[in-house]
């Protein structure tokens, strides 16, 4: 679904969810806790995700991607922020097509979710603190188009595209558990998503995850308001 409203005197459009769970019995909502997210959350195969399907109308995700592009062409935005979640990051980070340093300053000055993400990205160039440049999709999987930001740039929309990765959980000082959880999720994504490779949690792993709090909606909203305010303020 899509909608547009005014925010800080600017028109702001909302679109989504662009990759909804195909099965009503599968959770695509914000997690209540970490064990629930790993065991019941929906992660689609990369080839079925909109950001990797631009230009391929033979797939449902490619047709959804065309709808996204048509909406953006009508709206004519200066910025597009595509929201994602990273189960194993400590703080927010991003992939962007341009304005890397400006986006970095916005992320590091945020009132919350501003911890060093502590992630290693081997498939993209680090362009500024917590900001990577867009990458060719082929480096992470065969048969992928896109990704979205590069595709929109190729079709001529004068827009800065930001794939924003937000933390889901507050890992505190438990680096070992964070690294293990991120590795488990990365393996699930690499092997085809949650339907192809559901995660089975051992009882000790589940008990460890029970101690990890979920990032609050209030903190997410505060962070996104900070991002929107700074993006919508002319430089």
Secondary structure, DSSP 4 states (H G I P E B T S, - for coil): -EEEEEETTEEEEEE--SS--SSTTSB-SPPSSHHHHHHHB----GGGSGGG-TT-TTSHHHHHHHHHHHHHHHH--SEEEEEEEETT-SS-EEEESS-HHHHHHHHHT-SSS-S------SSS-EEETTEEE---GGGT-TT----HHHHHHHTT---EEEEEEEE-EE-TT-HHHHHHHHHHHHHHHHTT-TTTS-----HHHHHHHTTSEEPPHHHHHHHHHHHHHHHHS--
